[in-house]
């Protein structure tokens, strides 16, 4: 279960379960923010992943602020 994060020309792939960087890179500050957001929104991300796997639309998740 993965999410993709983009920042300018940077791209990172984050594992939802472990909230760790799997592939790619982001600037250090942005990566820290994305990982913290993924940890805070982990349950919502997993729920949306399950919905998407059933062919259903995922629910909105509050963005990073």
PDB file of N, CA, C, O and CB in Angstrom:
ATOM      1  N   UNK A   1       0.849  -1.165   0.000  1.00  0.00           N
ATOM      2  CA  UNK A   1       0.000   0.000   0.000  1.00  0.00           C
ATOM      3  C   UNK A   1       0.896   1.229   0.000  1.00  0.00           C
ATOM      4  O   UNK A   1       1.634   1.485   0.951  1.00  0.00           O
ATOM      5  CB  UNK A   1      -0.967  -0.003   1.216  1.00  0.00           C
ATOM      6  N   UNK A   2       0.814   1.969  -1.075  1.00  0.00           N
ATOM      7  CA  UNK A   2       1.738   3.078  -1.286  1.00  0.00           C
ATOM      8  C   UNK A   2       0.999   4.369  -1.610  1.00  0.00           C
ATOM      9  O   UNK A   2      -0.104   4.360  -2.156  1.00  0.00           O
ATOM     10  CB  UNK A   2       2.713   2.744  -2.405  1.00  0.00           C
ATOM     11  N   UNK A   3       1.640   5.481  -1.256  1.00  0.00           N
ATOM     12  CA  UNK A   3       1.185   6.790  -1.712  1.00  0.00           C
ATOM     13  C   UNK A   3       2.361   7.457  -2.411  1.00  0.00           C
ATOM     14  O   UNK A   3       3.521   7.133  -2.158  1.00  0.00           O
ATOM     15  CB  UNK A   3       0.645   7.670  -0.520  1.00  0.00           C
ATOM     16  N   UNK A   4       2.042   8.386  -3.285  1.00  0.00           N
ATOM     17  CA  UNK A   4       3.065   9.121  -4.024  1.00  0.00           C
ATOM     18  C   UNK A   4       2.998  10.587  -3.602  1.00  0.00           C
ATOM     19  O   UNK A   4       1.917  11.167  -3.500  1.00  0.00           O
ATOM     20  CB  UNK A   4       2.871   8.968  -5.574  1.00  0.00           C
ATOM     21  N   UNK A   5       4.151  11.167  -3.362  1.00  0.00           N
ATOM     22  CA  UNK A   5       4.237  12.583  -2.984  1.00  0.00           C
ATOM     23  C   UNK A   5       5.118  13.294  -4.002  1.00  0.00           C
ATOM     24  O   UNK A   5       6.162  12.783  -4.408  1.00  0.00           O
ATOM     25  CB  UNK A   5       4.807  12.758  -1.528  1.00  0.00           C
ATOM     26  N   UNK A   6       4.680  14.475  -4.404  1.00  0.00           N
ATOM     27  CA  UNK A   6       5.411  15.269  -5.398  1.00  0.00           C
ATOM     28  C   UNK A   6       5.731  16.642  -4.820  1.00  0.00           C
ATOM     29  O   UNK A   6       4.912  17.247  -4.129  1.00  0.00           O
ATOM     30  CB  UNK A   6       4.591  15.409  -6.712  1.00  0.00           C
ATOM     31  N   UNK A   7       6.929  17.121  -5.114  1.00  0.00           N
ATOM     32  CA  UNK A   7       7.343  18.465  -4.711  1.00  0.00           C
ATOM     33  C   UNK A   7       8.279  18.974  -5.795  1.00  0.00           C
ATOM     34  O   UNK A   7       9.431  18.549  -5.884  1.00  0.00           O
ATOM     35  CB  UNK A   7       8.039  18.472  -3.286  1.00  0.00           C
ATOM     36  N   UNK A   8       7.774  19.893  -6.621  1.00  0.00           N
ATOM     37  CA  UNK A   8       8.585  20.376  -7.743  1.00  0.00           C
ATOM     38  C   UNK A   8       8.959  19.212  -8.629  1.00  0.00           C
ATOM     39  O   UNK A   8       8.087  18.465  -9.074  1.00  0.00           O
ATOM     40  CB  UNK A   8       9.854  21.105  -7.246  1.00  0.00           C
ATOM     41  N   UNK A   9      10.242  19.046  -8.892  1.00  0.00           N
ATOM     42  CA  UNK A   9      10.705  17.941  -9.741  1.00  0.00           C
ATOM     43  C   UNK A   9      10.964  16.660  -8.945  1.00  0.00           C
ATOM     44  O   UNK A   9      11.384  15.653  -9.514  1.00  0.00           O
ATOM     45  CB  UNK A   9      11.975  18.348 -10.474  1.00  0.00           C
ATOM     46  N   UNK A  10      10.716  16.693  -7.644  1.00  0.00           N
ATOM     47  CA  UNK A  10      10.959  15.538  -6.783  1.00  0.00           C
ATOM     48  C   UNK A  10       9.714  14.666  -6.673  1.00  0.00           C
ATOM     49  O   UNK A  10       8.587  15.158  -6.721  1.00  0.00           O
ATOM     50  CB  UNK A  10      11.405  15.995  -5.392  1.00  0.00           C
ATOM     51  N   UNK A  11       9.937  13.363  -6.524  1.00  0.00           N
ATOM     52  CA  UNK A  11       8.846  12.409  -6.342  1.00  0.00           C
ATOM     53  C   UNK A  11       9.296  11.383  -5.312  1.00  0.00           C
ATOM     54  O   UNK A  11      10.440  10.930  -5.325  1.00  0.00           O
ATOM     55  CB  UNK A  11       8.446  11.719  -7.698  1.00  0.00           C
ATOM     56  N   UNK A  12       8.378  11.025  -4.419  1.00  0.00           N
ATOM     57  CA  UNK A  12       8.680  10.013  -3.413  1.00  0.00           C
ATOM     58  C   UNK A  12       7.522   9.038  -3.322  1.00  0.00           C
ATOM     59  O   UNK A  12       6.365   9.406  -3.522  1.00  0.00           O
ATOM     60  CB  UNK A  12       8.960  10.661  -2.037  1.00  0.00           C
ATOM     61  N   UNK A  13       7.844   7.807  -3.023  1.00  0.00           N
ATOM     62  CA  UNK A  13       6.844   6.775  -2.794  1.00  0.00           C
ATOM     63  C   UNK A  13       6.957   6.379  -1.326  1.00  0.00           C
ATOM     64  O   UNK A  13       8.031   6.024  -0.841  1.00  0.00           O
ATOM     65  CB  UNK A  13       7.045   5.533  -3.756  1.00  0.00           C
ATOM     66  N   UNK A  14       5.819   6.450  -0.629  1.00  0.00           N
ATOM     67  CA  UNK A  14       5.777   6.211   0.811  1.00  0.00           C
ATOM     68  C   UNK A  14       4.925   4.983   1.082  1.00  0.00           C
ATOM     69  O   UNK A  14       3.833   4.852   0.530  1.00  0.00           O
ATOM     70  CB  UNK A  14       5.222   7.448   1.570  1.00  0.00           C
ATOM     71  N   UNK A  15       5.416   4.081   1.929  1.00  0.00           N
ATOM     72  CA  UNK A  15       4.629   2.926   2.366  1.00  0.00           C
ATOM     73  C   UNK A  15       3.646   3.394   3.437  1.00  0.00           C
ATOM     74  O   UNK A  15       4.052   3.992   4.434  1.00  0.00           O
ATOM     75  CB  UNK A  15       5.553   1.776   2.912  1.00  0.00           C
ATOM     76  N   UNK A  16       2.358   3.125   3.235  1.00  0.00           N
ATOM     77  CA  UNK A  16       1.348   3.591   4.181  1.00  0.00           C
ATOM     78  C   UNK A  16       1.495   2.883   5.534  1.00  0.00           C
ATOM     79  O   UNK A  16       1.374   3.522   6.580  1.00  0.00           O
ATOM     80  CB  UNK A  16      -0.063   3.361   3.610  1.00  0.00           C
ATOM     81  N   UNK A  17       1.751   1.580   5.521  1.00  0.00           N
ATOM     82  CA  UNK A  17       1.830   0.837   6.782  1.00  0.00           C
ATOM     83  C   UNK A  17       2.982   1.284   7.668  1.00  0.00           C
ATOM     84  O   UNK A  17       2.806   1.467   8.872  1.00  0.00           O
ATOM     85  CB  UNK A  17       1.963  -0.633   6.500  1.00  0.00           C
ATOM     86  N   UNK A  18       4.144   1.459   7.089  1.00  0.00           N
ATOM     87  CA  UNK A  18       5.322   1.820   7.890  1.00  0.00           C
ATOM     88  C   UNK A  18       5.587   3.320   7.919  1.00  0.00           C
ATOM     89  O   UNK A  18       6.388   3.797   8.723  1.00  0.00           O
ATOM     90  CB  UNK A  18       6.543   1.111   7.354  1.00  0.00           C
ATOM     91  N   UNK A  19       4.912   4.067   7.041  1.00  0.00           N
ATOM     92  CA  UNK A  19       5.150   5.512   6.900  1.00  0.00           C
ATOM     93  C   UNK A  19       6.634   5.796   6.680  1.00  0.00           C
ATOM     94  O   UNK A  19       7.219   6.681   7.304  1.00  0.00           O
ATOM     95  CB  UNK A  19       4.645   6.271   8.148  1.00  0.00           C
ATOM     96  N   UNK A  20       7.222   5.016   5.772  1.00  0.00           N
ATOM     97  CA  UNK A  20       8.632   5.170   5.427  1.00  0.00           C
ATOM     98  C   UNK A  20       8.787   5.389   3.926  1.00  0.00           C
ATOM     99  O   UNK A  20       7.969   4.944   3.122  1.00  0.00           O
ATOM    100  CB  UNK A  20       9.441   3.937   5.877  1.00  0.00           C
ATOM    101  N   UNK A  21       9.859   6.087   3.578  1.00  0.00           N
ATOM    102  CA  UNK A  21      10.208   6.311   2.179  1.00  0.00           C
ATOM    103  C   UNK A  21      10.643   4.987   1.556  1.00  0.00           C
ATOM    104  O   UNK A  21      11.533   4.314   2.075  1.00  0.00           O
ATOM    105  CB  UNK A  21      11.331   7.381   2.047  1.00  0.00           C
ATOM    106  N   UNK A  22      10.018   4.621   0.453  1.00  0.00           N
ATOM    107  CA  UNK A  22      10.332   3.373  -0.238  1.00  0.00           C
ATOM    108  C   UNK A  22      11.186   3.640  -1.473  1.00  0.00           C
ATOM    109  O   UNK A  22      12.088   2.868  -1.798  1.00  0.00           O
ATOM    110  CB  UNK A  22       9.042   2.637  -0.633  1.00  0.00           C
ATOM    111  N   UNK A  23      10.890   4.744  -2.156  1.00  0.00           N
ATOM    112  CA  UNK A  23      11.552   5.033  -3.426  1.00  0.00           C
ATOM    113  C   UNK A  23      11.538   6.527  -3.679  1.00  0.00           C
ATOM    114  O   UNK A  23      10.646   7.233  -3.209  1.00  0.00           O
ATOM    115  CB  UNK A  23      10.873   4.282  -4.590  1.00  0.00           C
ATOM    116  N   UNK A  24      12.526   7.012  -4.420  1.00  0.00           N
ATOM    117  CA  UNK A  24      12.583   8.423  -4.783  1.00  0.00           C
ATOM    118  C   UNK A  24      13.130   9.272  -3.654  1.00  0.00           C
ATOM    119  O   UNK A  24      13.747   8.774  -2.713  1.00  0.00           O
ATOM    120  CB  UNK A  24      11.212   8.919  -5.177  1.00  0.00           C
ATOM    121  N   UNK A  25      12.885  10.575  -3.774  1.00  0.00           N
ATOM    122  CA  UNK A  25      13.349  11.484  -2.719  1.00  0.00           C
ATOM    123  C   UNK A  25      12.597  12.801  -2.768  1.00  0.00           C
ATOM    124  O   UNK A  25      12.016  13.180  -3.786  1.00  0.00           O
ATOM    125  CB  UNK A  25      14.855  11.737  -2.848  1.00  0.00           C
ATOM    126  N   UNK A  26      12.626  13.469  -1.659  1.00  0.00           N
ATOM    127  CA  UNK A  26      12.107  14.826  -1.489  1.00  0.00           C
ATOM    128  C   UNK A  26      13.151  15.580  -0.690  1.00  0.00           C
ATOM    129  O   UNK A  26      13.962  14.961   0.000  1.00  0.00           O
ATOM    130  CB  UNK A  26      10.690  14.844  -0.770  1.00  0.00           C
ATOM    131  N   UNK A  27      13.149  16.911  -0.767  1.00  0.00           N
ATOM    132  CA  UNK A  27      14.023  17.652   0.126  1.00  0.00           C
ATOM    133  C   UNK A  27      13.720  17.250   1.580  1.00  0.00           C
ATOM    134  O   UNK A  27      12.581  16.927   1.917  1.00  0.00           O
ATOM    135  CB  UNK A  27      13.846  19.188  -0.080  1.00  0.00           C
ATOM    136  N   UNK A  28      14.731  17.275   2.415  1.00  0.00           N
ATOM    137  CA  UNK A  28      14.629  16.783   3.792  1.00  0.00           C
ATOM    138  C   UNK A  28      13.423  17.348   4.548  1.00  0.00           C
ATOM    139  O   UNK A  28      12.689  16.596   5.191  1.00  0.00           O
ATOM    140  CB  UNK A  28      15.894  17.121   4.544  1.00  0.00           C
ATOM    141  N   UNK A  29      13.217  18.656   4.476  1.00  0.00           N
ATOM    142  CA  UNK A  29      12.116  19.292   5.206  1.00  0.00           C
ATOM    143  C   UNK A  29      10.765  18.784   4.711  1.00  0.00           C
ATOM    144  O   UNK A  29       9.889  18.474   5.518  1.00  0.00           O
ATOM    145  CB  UNK A  29      12.188  20.822   5.061  1.00  0.00           C
ATOM    146  N   UNK A  30      10.585  18.694   3.394  1.00  0.00           N
ATOM    147  CA  UNK A  30       9.323  18.263   2.816  1.00  0.00           C
ATOM    148  C   UNK A  30       9.069  16.776   3.111  1.00  0.00           C
ATOM    149  O   UNK A  30       7.931  16.379   3.363  1.00  0.00           O
ATOM    150  CB  UNK A  30       9.318  18.519   1.299  1.00  0.00           C
ATOM    151  N   UNK A  31      10.119  15.967   3.078  1.00  0.00           N
ATOM    152  CA  UNK A  31       9.959  14.550   3.393  1.00  0.00           C
ATOM    153  C   UNK A  31       9.494  14.378   4.837  1.00  0.00           C
ATOM    154  O   UNK A  31       8.612  13.567   5.117  1.00  0.00           O
ATOM    155  CB  UNK A  31      11.281  13.790   3.158  1.00  0.00           C
ATOM    156  N   UNK A  32      10.080  15.130   5.734  1.00  0.00           N
ATOM    157  CA  UNK A  32       9.689  15.062   7.145  1.00  0.00           C
ATOM    158  C   UNK A  32       8.201  15.419   7.314  1.00  0.00           C
ATOM    159  O   UNK A  32       7.484  14.765   8.072  1.00  0.00           O
ATOM    160  CB  UNK A  32      10.571  16.016   7.995  1.00  0.00           C
ATOM    161  N   UNK A  33       7.753  16.441   6.614  1.00  0.00           N
ATOM    162  CA  UNK A  33       6.350  16.867   6.683  1.00  0.00           C
ATOM    163  C   UNK A  33       5.431  15.787   6.117  1.00  0.00           C
ATOM    164  O   UNK A  33       4.407  15.465   6.720  1.00  0.00           O
ATOM    165  CB  UNK A  33       6.148  18.193   5.918  1.00  0.00           C
ATOM    166  N   UNK A  34       5.787  15.229   4.969  1.00  0.00           N
ATOM    167  CA  UNK A  34       4.953  14.199   4.336  1.00  0.00           C
ATOM    168  C   UNK A  34       4.869  12.951   5.220  1.00  0.00           C
ATOM    169  O   UNK A  34       3.792  12.374   5.377  1.00  0.00           O
ATOM    170  CB  UNK A  34       5.515  13.827   2.942  1.00  0.00           C
ATOM    171  N   UNK A  35       5.989  12.536   5.791  1.00  0.00           N
ATOM    172  CA  UNK A  35       5.976  11.355   6.651  1.00  0.00           C
ATOM    173  C   UNK A  35       5.132  11.582   7.905  1.00  0.00           C
ATOM    174  O   UNK A  35       4.418  10.684   8.351  1.00  0.00           O
ATOM    175  CB  UNK A  35       7.403  10.974   7.044  1.00  0.00           C
ATOM    176  N   UNK A  36       5.219  12.781   8.468  1.00  0.00           N
ATOM    177  CA  UNK A  36       4.404  13.108   9.641  1.00  0.00           C
ATOM    178  C   UNK A  36       2.924  13.116   9.265  1.00  0.00           C
ATOM    179  O   UNK A  36       2.094  12.608  10.018  1.00  0.00           O
ATOM    180  CB  UNK A  36       4.818  14.479  10.231  1.00  0.00           C
ATOM    181  N   UNK A  37       2.588  13.686   8.113  1.00  0.00           N
ATOM    182  CA  UNK A  37       1.200  13.711   7.647  1.00  0.00           C
ATOM    183  C   UNK A  37       0.688  12.291   7.435  1.00  0.00           C
ATOM    184  O   UNK A  37      -0.428  11.970   7.842  1.00  0.00           O
ATOM    185  CB  UNK A  37       1.076  14.524   6.340  1.00  0.00           C
ATOM    186  N   UNK A  38       1.492  11.439   6.804  1.00  0.00           N
ATOM    187  CA  UNK A  38       1.084  10.050   6.552  1.00  0.00           C
ATOM    188  C   UNK A  38       0.833   9.314   7.865  1.00  0.00           C
ATOM    189  O   UNK A  38      -0.104   8.523   7.969  1.00  0.00           O
ATOM    190  CB  UNK A  38       2.160   9.310   5.728  1.00  0.00           C
ATOM    191  N   UNK A  39       1.660   9.573   8.849  1.00  0.00           N
ATOM    192  CA  UNK A  39       1.470   8.946  10.164  1.00  0.00           C
ATOM    193  C   UNK A  39       0.159   9.417  10.802  1.00  0.00           C
ATOM    194  O   UNK A  39      -0.596   8.615  11.352  1.00  0.00           O
ATOM    195  CB  UNK A  39       2.664   9.269  11.097  1.00  0.00           C
ATOM    196  N   UNK A  40      -0.097  10.714  10.722  1.00  0.00           N
ATOM    197  CA  UNK A  40      -1.337  11.266  11.296  1.00  0.00           C
ATOM    198  C   UNK A  40      -2.586  10.789  10.559  1.00  0.00           C
ATOM    199  O   UNK A  40      -3.639  10.618  11.173  1.00  0.00           O
ATOM    200  CB  UNK A  40      -1.289  12.789  11.275  1.00  0.00           C
ATOM    201  N   UNK A  41      -2.481  10.578   9.277  1.00  0.00           N
ATOM    202  CA  UNK A  41      -3.627  10.215   8.433  1.00  0.00           C
ATOM    203  C   UNK A  41      -3.626   8.730   8.044  1.00  0.00           C
ATOM    204  O   UNK A  41      -4.344   8.322   7.131  1.00  0.00           O
ATOM    205  CB  UNK A  41      -3.631  11.074   7.172  1.00  0.00           C
ATOM    206  N   UNK A  42      -2.826   7.943   8.733  1.00  0.00           N
ATOM    207  CA  UNK A  42      -2.636   6.540   8.378  1.00  0.00           C
ATOM    208  C   UNK A  42      -3.959   5.771   8.273  1.00  0.00           C
ATOM    209  O   UNK A  42      -4.183   5.067   7.289  1.00  0.00           O
ATOM    210  CB  UNK A  42      -1.740   5.874   9.400  1.00  0.00           C
ATOM    211  N   UNK A  43      -4.819   5.894   9.255  1.00  0.00           N
ATOM    212  CA  UNK A  43      -6.089   5.166   9.228  1.00  0.00           C
ATOM    213  C   UNK A  43      -6.941   5.576   8.028  1.00  0.00           C
ATOM    214  O   UNK A  43      -7.555   4.729   7.378  1.00  0.00           O
ATOM    215  CB  UNK A  43      -6.866   5.405  10.525  1.00  0.00           C
ATOM    216  N   UNK A  44      -6.975   6.870   7.740  1.00  0.00           N
ATOM    217  CA  UNK A  44      -7.738   7.356   6.586  1.00  0.00           C
ATOM    218  C   UNK A  44      -7.133   6.848   5.275  1.00  0.00           C
ATOM    219  O   UNK A  44      -7.856   6.455   4.360  1.00  0.00           O
ATOM    220  CB  UNK A  44      -7.787   8.896   6.584  1.00  0.00           C
ATOM    221  N   UNK A  45      -5.808   6.862   5.195  1.00  0.00           N
ATOM    222  CA  UNK A  45      -5.135   6.379   3.984  1.00  0.00           C
ATOM    223  C   UNK A  45      -5.421   4.899   3.754  1.00  0.00           C
ATOM    224  O   UNK A  45      -5.702   4.484   2.630  1.00  0.00           O
ATOM    225  CB  UNK A  45      -3.618   6.614   4.081  1.00  0.00           C
ATOM    226  N   UNK A  46      -5.348   4.108   4.819  1.00  0.00           N
ATOM    227  CA  UNK A  46      -5.622   2.679   4.697  1.00  0.00           C
ATOM    228  C   UNK A  46      -7.079   2.428   4.312  1.00  0.00           C
ATOM    229  O   UNK A  46      -7.369   1.559   3.490  1.00  0.00           O
ATOM    230  CB  UNK A  46      -5.293   1.962   6.009  1.00  0.00           C
ATOM    231  N   UNK A  47      -7.978   3.180   4.898  1.00  0.00           N
ATOM    232  CA  UNK A  47      -9.399   3.054   4.575  1.00  0.00           C
ATOM    233  C   UNK A  47      -9.644   3.393   3.105  1.00  0.00           C
ATOM    234  O   UNK A  47     -10.363   2.675   2.410  1.00  0.00           O
ATOM    235  CB  UNK A  47     -10.246   3.971   5.486  1.00  0.00           C
ATOM    236  N   UNK A  48      -9.048   4.481   2.637  1.00  0.00           N
ATOM    237  CA  UNK A  48      -9.193   4.868   1.235  1.00  0.00           C
ATOM    238  C   UNK A  48      -8.571   3.832   0.293  1.00  0.00           C
ATOM    239  O   UNK A  48      -9.103   3.561  -0.784  1.00  0.00           O
ATOM    240  CB  UNK A  48      -8.552   6.235   1.000  1.00  0.00           C
ATOM    241  N   UNK A  49      -7.460   3.268   0.704  1.00  0.00           N
ATOM    242  CA  UNK A  49      -6.818   2.226  -0.106  1.00  0.00           C
ATOM    243  C   UNK A  49      -7.783   1.058  -0.278  1.00  0.00           C
ATOM    244  O   UNK A  49      -7.955   0.539  -1.382  1.00  0.00           O
ATOM    245  CB  UNK A  49      -5.485   1.746   0.551  1.00  0.00           C
ATOM    246  N   UNK A  50      -8.411   0.650   0.824  1.00  0.00           N
ATOM    247  CA  UNK A  50      -9.355  -0.464   0.774  1.00  0.00           C
ATOM    248  C   UNK A  50     -10.560  -0.139  -0.114  1.00  0.00           C
ATOM    249  O   UNK A  50     -11.023  -0.996  -0.866  1.00  0.00           O
ATOM    250  CB  UNK A  50      -9.826  -0.819   2.188  1.00  0.00           C
ATOM    251  N   UNK A  51     -11.061   1.077  -0.031  1.00  0.00           N
ATOM    252  CA  UNK A  51     -12.154   1.492  -0.905  1.00  0.00           C
ATOM    253  C   UNK A  51     -11.739   1.407  -2.374  1.00  0.00           C
ATOM    254  O   UNK A  51     -12.470   0.869  -3.206  1.00  0.00           O
ATOM    255  CB  UNK A  51     -12.601   2.922  -0.561  1.00  0.00           C
ATOM    256  N   UNK A  52     -10.573   1.935  -2.677  1.00  0.00           N
ATOM    257  CA  UNK A  52     -10.080   1.936  -4.057  1.00  0.00           C
ATOM    258  C   UNK A  52      -9.893   0.507  -4.578  1.00  0.00           C
ATOM    259  O   UNK A  52     -10.153   0.246  -5.753  1.00  0.00           O
ATOM    260  CB  UNK A  52      -8.751   2.709  -4.149  1.00  0.00           C
ATOM    261  N   UNK A  53      -9.451  -0.411  -3.731  1.00  0.00           N
ATOM    262  CA  UNK A  53      -9.251  -1.793  -4.152  1.00  0.00           C
ATOM    263  C   UNK A  53     -10.585  -2.479  -4.458  1.00  0.00           C
ATOM    264  O   UNK A  53     -10.629  -3.457  -5.205  1.00  0.00           O
ATOM    265  CB  UNK A  53      -8.494  -2.571  -3.071  1.00  0.00           C
ATOM    266  N   UNK A  54     -11.665  -1.964  -3.879  1.00  0.00           N
ATOM    267  CA  UNK A  54     -13.010  -2.501  -4.156  1.00  0.00           C
ATOM    268  C   UNK A  54     -13.661  -1.786  -5.338  1.00  0.00           C
ATOM    269  O   UNK A  54     -14.805  -2.074  -5.690  1.00  0.00           O
ATOM    270  CB  UNK A  54     -13.908  -2.373  -2.909  1.00  0.00           C
ATOM    271  N   UNK A  55     -12.926  -0.847  -5.952  1.00  0.00           N
ATOM    272  CA  UNK A  55     -13.460  -0.108  -7.083  1.00  0.00           C
ATOM    273  C   UNK A  55     -14.321   1.070  -6.676  1.00  0.00           C
ATOM    274  O   UNK A  55     -15.025   1.645  -7.506  1.00  0.00           O
ATOM    275  CB  UNK A  55     -14.249  -1.020  -7.950  1.00  0.00           C
ATOM    276  N   UNK A  56     -14.271   1.434  -5.401  1.00  0.00           N
ATOM    277  CA  UNK A  56     -15.053   2.563  -4.902  1.00  0.00           C
ATOM    278  C   UNK A  56     -14.181   3.821  -4.853  1.00  0.00           C
ATOM    279  O   UNK A  56     -12.953   3.749  -4.814  1.00  0.00           O
ATOM    280  CB  UNK A  56     -15.633   2.249  -3.498  1.00  0.00           C
ATOM    281  N   UNK A  57     -14.851   4.965  -4.858  1.00  0.00           N
ATOM    282  CA  UNK A  57     -14.111   6.232  -4.770  1.00  0.00           C
ATOM    283  C   UNK A  57     -13.607   6.450  -3.346  1.00  0.00           C
ATOM    284  O   UNK A  57     -14.348   6.239  -2.385  1.00  0.00           O
ATOM    285  CB  UNK A  57     -15.004   7.423  -5.211  1.00  0.00           C
ATOM    286  N   UNK A  58     -12.344   6.873  -3.206  1.00  0.00           N
ATOM    287  CA  UNK A  58     -11.831   7.177  -1.869  1.00  0.00           C
ATOM    288  C   UNK A  58     -12.454   8.469  -1.331  1.00  0.00           C
ATOM    289  O   UNK A  58     -12.908   9.324  -2.091  1.00  0.00           O
ATOM    290  CB  UNK A  58     -10.292   7.298  -1.898  1.00  0.00           C
ATOM    291  N   UNK A  59     -12.461   8.584  -0.020  1.00  0.00           N
ATOM    292  CA  UNK A  59     -12.979   9.783   0.624  1.00  0.00           C
ATOM    293  C   UNK A  59     -11.895  10.845   0.682  1.00  0.00           C
ATOM    294  O   UNK A  59     -10.712  10.503   0.680  1.00  0.00           O
ATOM    295  CB  UNK A  59     -13.501   9.465   2.036  1.00  0.00           C
ATOM    296  N   UNK A  60     -12.256  12.120   0.734  1.00  0.00           N
ATOM    297  CA  UNK A  60     -11.248  13.179   0.850  1.00  0.00           C
ATOM    298  C   UNK A  60     -10.489  13.071   2.176  1.00  0.00           C
ATOM    299  O   UNK A  60     -11.055  12.703   3.205  1.00  0.00           O
ATOM    300  CB  UNK A  60     -11.911  14.566   0.730  1.00  0.00           C
ATOM    301  N   UNK A  61      -9.210  13.398   2.125  1.00  0.00           N
ATOM    302  CA  UNK A  61      -8.355  13.434   3.315  1.00  0.00           C
ATOM    303  C   UNK A  61      -7.789  14.838   3.411  1.00  0.00           C
ATOM    304  O   UNK A  61      -7.321  15.396   2.419  1.00  0.00           O
ATOM    305  CB  UNK A  61      -7.205  12.351   3.251  1.00  0.00           C
ATOM    306  N   UNK A  62      -7.833  15.407   4.605  1.00  0.00           N
ATOM    307  CA  UNK A  62      -7.294  16.764   4.783  1.00  0.00           C
ATOM    308  C   UNK A  62      -5.843  16.820   4.308  1.00  0.00           C
ATOM    309  O   UNK A  62      -5.044  15.942   4.636  1.00  0.00           O
ATOM    310  CB  UNK A  62      -7.391  17.204   6.272  1.00  0.00           C
ATOM    311  N   UNK A  63      -5.506  17.846   3.538  1.00  0.00           N
ATOM    312  CA  UNK A  63      -4.128  17.975   3.031  1.00  0.00           C
ATOM    313  C   UNK A  63      -3.175  18.455   4.136  1.00  0.00           C
ATOM    314  O   UNK A  63      -3.585  18.785   5.249  1.00  0.00           O
ATOM    315  CB  UNK A  63      -4.084  18.959   1.832  1.00  0.00           C
ATOM    316  N   UNK A  64      -1.923  18.477   3.785  1.00  0.00           N
ATOM    317  CA  UNK A  64      -0.894  19.037   4.668  1.00  0.00           C
ATOM    318  C   UNK A  64      -1.132  20.533   4.782  1.00  0.00           C
ATOM    319  O   UNK A  64      -1.350  21.207   3.775  1.00  0.00           O
ATOM    320  CB  UNK A  64       0.553  18.738   4.134  1.00  0.00           C
ATOM    321  N   UNK A  65      -1.094  21.041   5.966  1.00  0.00           N
ATOM    322  CA  UNK A  65      -1.267  22.485   6.178  1.00  0.00           C
ATOM    323  C   UNK A  65      -0.082  23.069   6.881  1.00  0.00           C
ATOM    324  O   UNK A  65      -0.050  24.271   7.144  1.00  0.00           O
ATOM    325  CB  UNK A  65      -2.526  22.773   6.975  1.00  0.00           C
TER     326      UNK A  65
END
